[in-house]
Amino acid sequence: METSLISVNTSFKTTVTVTLFTFLLSGCSTVSNIVPQLPSTGPAYSAPAVGQDIAQANAFLTAGKRREAAAAYFAASQNYLSPERERLILQAAELASLFNDPMLTQRYLAPLNFNQLSPENQSRFRLTQAQLALNDRNFRETLRILPQRVNDVPEELGQKILKTRMSAAQGSGDKLALVQELVLQETTLKESYQVSLNHDRIWNHAQQIPAFQLEEAKNSISHPIVKNWLSLAQLSRISKNGPVSKKQTLRSDLGRWIQTNSSHPGMTKALGLLNAAPTTTVTPYTADIKKPIIITSNVERPVVNKPIVKKPVAKAPVVKTPVTKNSTVKVNPPAVKTPVKKDPNIRSLYENIKKQIQ
């Protein structure tokens, strides 16, 4: 956000007008008091040109020296009457808020009385205070300070206000605040493609609003366009992941919305929901989440017999014993079994038993 250069011609015209008006008042009082003024005998450059101090401040601003430009505008304000004086002070304060010097900004604003400012200068005063809040990332305060309508201010000032409001809405991360701001600023869009793109942005952000906030906002917001964007976003949420009981009446609810909002900018989105079949979300069982599903099959797969490859077995090395000449090998004779002598007593006992049996 850049501040505009203050025109030198405006101050010059104001000064000349005040001088002529004073001269005419003095001339109307009595004719005999009119004294012809003689031309100045001094050099032409002896008197400073009107607005030279403002031109110097503008030069600082063009060169990007905001702090020097702010000081020059504030110093120049002491040389002018209202409303030029207040305009120069507000120019200096706005620059100080842009390079984020809160103490200097408040020092520049101190001589001003807000209630005595013109409506345009009141808007400039609010813009400066809102810029300080935006620097502190106080986005809600920024939106609260700035006016929502800029129809009664100059176009350049209105663009600054809207740009600051949009920066605050985007920085807040609040989707509802962003939807409201996009709807409010749509009236400033001039091209049809800009309006169409704005509708897509509104629809995208509206569907991201949390369910509880969406329900509260739909009942509390009175702006008809914003309110119906939110109700359409609710129907979209039901279409995607709502309960089956609400999906049964979804088509009738969409038809009722279309019938009562025939001129709403979200009509194309509503028709898209009406033609699209609602999706069904299946919630898996807890067991399915914890354990993977194992798929079994009864079809036996053919077994491929792989050829058996025999690994060669290493043979133990043969150790040859050298033969020594004239050596005799001793061979032990086989052991002779000694016959067991039969006991005569046992034989006689056997014979007795045999006789008894017979």
DACOR-V661933 format. One line per field, one symbol per residue. ss: DSSP state (~ for helix, > for strand, _ for the rest). A space follows every 10 residues. Layout:
ss: ???
This chain:
ss: _______~~~ ~~~~~~~~~~ ~~~~~~~~~_ ~~~_______ ___~~~____ _~~~~~~~~~ ~~___~~~~~ ~~~~~~~~~_ ___~~~~~~~ ~~~~~~~~__ _~~~~~~~~_ ___~~~__~~ ~~~~~~~~~~ ~~~~~___~~ ~~~~~_____ ____~~~~~~ ~~~~~~~~~~ ~~__~~~~~~ ~~~~~~~~__ _~~~~~~~~~ ~~~~~~____ ~~~~~~~~~~ ___~~~~~~~ ~~~~~~~~~~ ~__~~~~__~ ~~~~~~~~~~ ______~~~~ ~~~~~_____ _____~~~~~ __________ __________ __________ __________ __________ ___~~~~~~~ ~~~~~~~_
